[in-house]
């Protein structure tokens, strides 16, 4: 399998409903909850790509461009953007979907960096399956 095919196979998409228990006092998705969901999708994407133990080492520039209201659906989409020797970057986009219409728009985007670790929790080479 080529690295491009491996990247495509690791692409991850998750849907969540935005319920009142995940919102702030403005009745929109709490930013910390959004970041947690993004990190989770990024982790799954990194793990699906490498099939190794991966840990988050940084989150890079998360842009909140639209508030996400309670009562909507969000789709989180993660994709590998760069592969290094022991690390990789995952880009995550969050889209808002209305529950009762086909309206959909981009709301948040950001990047997360992961490092592959061995049994002793030391960085290890990311294996590419070819």
C-alpha positions in Angstrom: 0.0 0.0 0.0 1.3 3.5 -0.8 1.5 6.2 1.8 -1.3 8.0 0.0 -3.5 4.9 0.3 -2.6 4.5 3.9 -3.5 8.2 4.6 -6.8 7.8 2.8 -7.7 4.6 4.7 -7.0 6.3 8.0 -9.3 9.2 7.4 -11.8 9.3 10.3 -15.3 10.8 10.5 -17.4 10.9 13.6 -20.9 12.4 14.2 -22.1 13.8 17.5 -25.3 15.5 18.6 -24.9 18.7 20.6 -26.9 18.4 23.7 -27.4 21.0 26.4 -25.0 19.3 28.8 -22.1 20.1 26.4 -23.0 23.8 26.0 -21.9 27.0 27.7 -24.0 29.9 29.0 -24.5 31.1 25.4 -26.2 27.7 24.5 -23.3 26.8 22.1 -20.9 24.0 22.3 -18.3 24.6 25.0 -14.8 25.2 23.4 -13.1 22.7 25.7 -15.6 20.0 24.7 -15.0 20.8 21.0 -11.2 20.5 21.6 -11.6 17.2 23.4 -13.7 15.8 20.6 -11.1 17.0 18.0 -8.2 15.4 19.9 -10.2 12.2 20.1 -10.8 12.1 16.3 -7.1 13.1 15.7 -6.0 10.3 18.0 -8.1 7.7 16.2 -6.9 9.0 12.8 -3.2 8.8 14.0 -3.7 5.3 15.4 -5.5 4.0 12.3 -2.7 5.3 10.2 0.2 3.9 12.2 -1.4 1.0 14.1 1.0 2.0 16.9 0.7 3.6 20.4 0.3 7.3 19.7 0.3 10.3 22.1 -0.7 13.9 21.6 2.3 16.2 21.9 0.7 19.5 20.7 -2.4 21.1 19.3 -1.7 23.8 16.8 -3.8 26.8 16.0 -7.4 25.8 16.5 -9.7 28.3 14.7 -13.3 28.7 16.0 -15.0 30.4 13.1 -18.7 29.7 13.9 -20.5 29.0 17.2 -22.1 25.5 17.3 -25.6 25.8 18.8 -27.3 23.2 21.0 -29.6 21.0 19.0 -27.4 20.6 16.0 -25.2 17.7 14.7 -21.5 18.0 14.3 -19.2 16.0 12.1 -15.6 15.8 13.0 -13.2 14.8 10.1 -9.6 13.9 10.7 -6.9 13.4 8.1 -3.2 12.8 8.2 -1.4 15.8 6.7 2.3 15.1 7.4 4.3 12.0 8.4 7.7 12.3 9.9 10.1 9.7 11.4 8.4 9.5 14.9 5.6 12.0 14.6 2.7 12.9 12.4 0.2 15.8 12.0 -3.5 15.3 11.8 -5.8 18.1 10.6 -9.4 18.1 12.0 -12.4 19.9 10.6 -15.6 20.3 12.5 -18.8 20.9 10.5 -22.3 21.9 11.8 -25.4 20.2 10.4 -28.9 21.3 11.2 -30.9 18.4 12.5 -34.0 19.0 10.3 -32.5 20.5 7.1 -29.6 19.8 4.8 -27.7 23.0 5.9 -24.1 22.3 6.6 -21.2 24.7 7.3 -17.6 24.6 8.6 -17.2 25.7 12.3 -13.8 24.8 13.7 -10.4 23.5 12.3 -7.1 22.7 13.9 -4.0 20.5 13.8 -2.7 18.0 16.3 0.8 16.5 16.4 1.3 12.9 17.7 4.4 10.8 18.5 4.6 7.1 18.2 5.9 5.5 21.4 7.3 2.1 22.4 6.6 -0.1 25.5 8.8 2.2 27.6 7.0 5.3 26.3 9.9 6.5 24.3 9.5 7.9 20.8 9.7 5.2 18.1 9.7 5.1 14.3 6.4 5.2 12.6 6.0 2.1 10.5 4.6 2.6 7.0 2.8 -0.4 5.6 3.7 -0.9 2.0 
